[in-house]
Amino acid sequence: MADLFDFMKKKRPETPWGSKGLVNRAGDVLREKRQLTDEQLSALENWRAAHKHVLNTFQSILRNRTKGKKPKIEVAQRLKRRPTIVDKLFREPKMQLARMDDVAGCRLIFENIEQLGAFREQFHKARFKHKRRNETDKYDYLEHPKESGYRGIHDVYEYDANSKKGKVFRGLLLELQYRTLPQHAWATAVELVGRITENQPKFDRGDERVKEFFRLASEIIARAHENAKSIYADLSNQELIQRFEALDIEIHLVRMLSRLLKNSAALANEA
């Protein structure tokens, strides 16, 4: 019996967040807008913080594999903030918090589509224990853009390690995003608009004209930079440009985004 107990301890090491059940309960309580107990709050924060280890591991892997690549491949990482986690729980009421796959996120930004595809194909053949959990085309938003116009490709990996330090993090998930520079510029503009206005085109909220602006912009980027089409494949080039320009005359988003870019550049020069 003692041997069996020792075996179970090795298979299920203690975690800083307790159990998946406790994390899921914290998510359910957050979704219901109720106050978390100290135990639930501790579980949530420790579970979220644990993803930093997963981020650091993948960030290191990706930097090693992109080192010296020409054109240069940008690597970035981010840990989902608690308000963003809560927002996603409300948007997806059936989601269990412990299975949220994008708390940890790494992003690769490529010069062009060809480089993106070649690197992803090569990375899928990489020899490490971390497991890709999705089929190749499940999160392919190039072939199947989101209704918002978002274009890119995602993969979800499950962390696995045998080291004493790594065992506790087994099973935690990470989202790996692949984007080209133009796709990343589009997504960054969406984020900016979401932060400084009441519109959230990323989540289909707010002024319909703003959402339409980004859908049209996605189509323009796909045609101009990828020799592809997005969600308005039926529009001619002329119709596409006319609709985009007419809409921007109403809402002046190009001007607003241009000002933001200039201000950001000025701040960067002063820093």
N, C-alpha and C positions, 0 to 999 in steps of 0.2 A: 504493500500500500504506500509506503514511504517513497519507493521508486516511482510509482505512478504520480504521486503528488509533485515530486521533483520534475518529472517530465512535463506535467501540465504547467508548471511555473515557467519552464523554458519556452513552451509553446505560446503562453499568454503572459508576457512580462507586464508588470505594473506600469500604468501610464500616468502621466501628470494630470490627465483630465478624468481619470476614473474609468468609465465605460462608455461605449457608444450609446447605450440606452440613456445614460445621464445627459450626454450631449444632445441627443434627439429630443429629450424632454425639455431641455433648455430652449431648443428651437421652437417647440410647440408653444411654450409659454410666451416667448417673444412674439410669435405670430398672433397670439391672443391678446397682445398688449397688456400682459400682466407682469407684475414685478417678479424678477428672478430672486430665488433664495440665494444665500451666500454660496451654497454648494453648487447650484446651477451656474451662477456667475463665474465661479472659479473654474468649473468644468469648461465653460464656453471660452474663457480667456486663455486657459492653458492649452486647450485643443487648437485654438487659432494660432497661438504662439508656437506650437509644435511644428506648424507648417513652415516656419523659418528654416528649420533644419532641412526640410525637403527642398525648399527654394535654393538654399546654399549648395546642396548636392547637385541639383540639375543645372544651376547657373555655372558651376565649375565644369561640369561635363560639356555644356554647350560652348563655353568659352574655349575649352581645349579643342573642340571639334571645328570651331569657326576660325581659330587662330591662323592668320596668314592667308585666308581666303581672299581671292580677288574676283569681283569687287568685294569690298568689305561687307561683312554681315554684322549688323548691330544686335546686341543681346541686352535685354532688359528684364527686370523682374518686379513683381509687386505682390504684396499681401493684402487681401481684401479687408477693408475697414468694417468695423461692426455695423455702422448704419447701412452700408451696402449689403452686408449679409442679411440684415433684417428686411431690407427692401426686396431682396430676392425671395425670401421666405413668403412674403405677402404675394409676390407675383406668381409663385409656384406653390400653391397651398398643399400639394401632395408630397413635396420634397422633404425627405428626412435630412436634418442638418448634417449628420455624420457622413452622409453620402454626397454632400455638395462638392462638386469636383473642380471648382475654380477658386477656392480660397487662396491657394498658392498658384501663381501664374508666372510663366516665363514667356518672353516674346522674342521672336527672331524677325528682323526687318531686312529684306533683300532688295537688291537693285532692280530685279525684274522677275517675271513669272518663271522663266526658264531656270534661273538660279534657285528659286524657291522649290520648284518641283524636284530638281536634282538633289538638293540637300536633304529634303524630306525623305525621298526614296532611300538615300544612303543611310540616314539616321534610323529608319525602320529596321535596317539590317544590323544595327549596332549590337554588340555583345555585352549586355549587362543584365542584372537580375530584375531591374525595374520593368514592369509589364505594361505594355500599351493595352488599354481596356476597350478601345473602339475599333470598329472596322475602318478600313482605309478611307472610305468615302462618306462615313456617317456625318462628320462635321465639315464637309467640303462646301464652304460657302462661296466658292468660285463657280462651281458647277451649279449650285443651288443657292443663290444669294438670299439673304433674309429679306423679309418684306420691307425692312427699313432701308435696304440698299447695302447693308454691311457685306463686305467681301473679304475673305481670308480663309484660312484652313486651321482647324483646331485638332489636337490630339489630347487624350487624357491618359496619364501614366499613374500607375500605382507603385508607391515606393516599397522597395524590398531590400533588406540588408541583413547580413549575418553577424555583423560586428556587435559588440556589447552595447555600444552607444546607439547603433542604428536600429536594433531590434524593436525598441519601444515605439518607433515611428512607422513600423510596417503597416501597410494598408492605407496610409494617408494618400490623398490624391493630389495631382498637379495637372493644370491645364497648360499645354504648350501651344502658343499661337504663332502662325506663320503669316506674315503680311509683306507686300511690297511697299516701297516708299510712298507711292501715291495712295495705296489702300490705307496705310498708316496715317497719312495726312488727312484723309477723309474721316477716319475714326477719331483722330485728335480734335478735328473741328466739331464733330458731334459732341464730344466730351466737353469742349469749351462752351458751346451753346447751352448744354445741360447745366453747367455750373453758374453761368452768369445771367441766365434768363429763366423764366418759369417753364420753358419747354424742355421736354425730354424725348427727343426724336428716337433715341436709342431704345426706349421702352414704349414707343407709340403713344406718347402723352403730349398734350399741348396743341399749339396752333397747327392745323392741317397744312398750312402753307409752308411752314418750316420743315415738316416731315417730307413734303413733296420736293422741296428744294434739295434735300439730301438724297432722295431717291433719283432725281434727275442728275445730280452731280455724280452719283455712283455709276450711272449709265455712261456719262461723258468720260469718266476715268477709264472704265472698262474698254471703251472703243478707242480712246486716244493712246492708252498705255499697254493694253493687253491683247489688242486685236480680238476682243471678245465682246459679249453683250451681258447686261445685267438684268434688271427687272422690267425694262421697257424695250424689249427686243423688237416690238412691232413699229416703233417710231422711226421715221427717217432721221438722218442727221440734222437736216434743216428744221424739222418739227421739234426735235429734241432741244436744239439751241434756242429756237424761238420761245418755247415754253419756259426754259430756264431763265432767259433774259427778261421775259415779261414778269415772271415771278419775283426776280430779284429787284425789279423796279418798285414792286410793292413793299418788300420787306427789308431790302438793303443789307442782306446778310454778307455779301461779298465785301462790302465796304467795312462792316463791323469786324469781320474776321481779319481783314487787311490791317486795320488799326491795332488789333490785338497782337498781330505778328510784329508790327513795327515797335510797339511798346515793349514786347518781350525782348526784341533784339536790343533796344536801347538799354533796358535793365541789365541785360547780359554784358553789354559793353562797359557799364558803370561798375559792375561787380568786381 
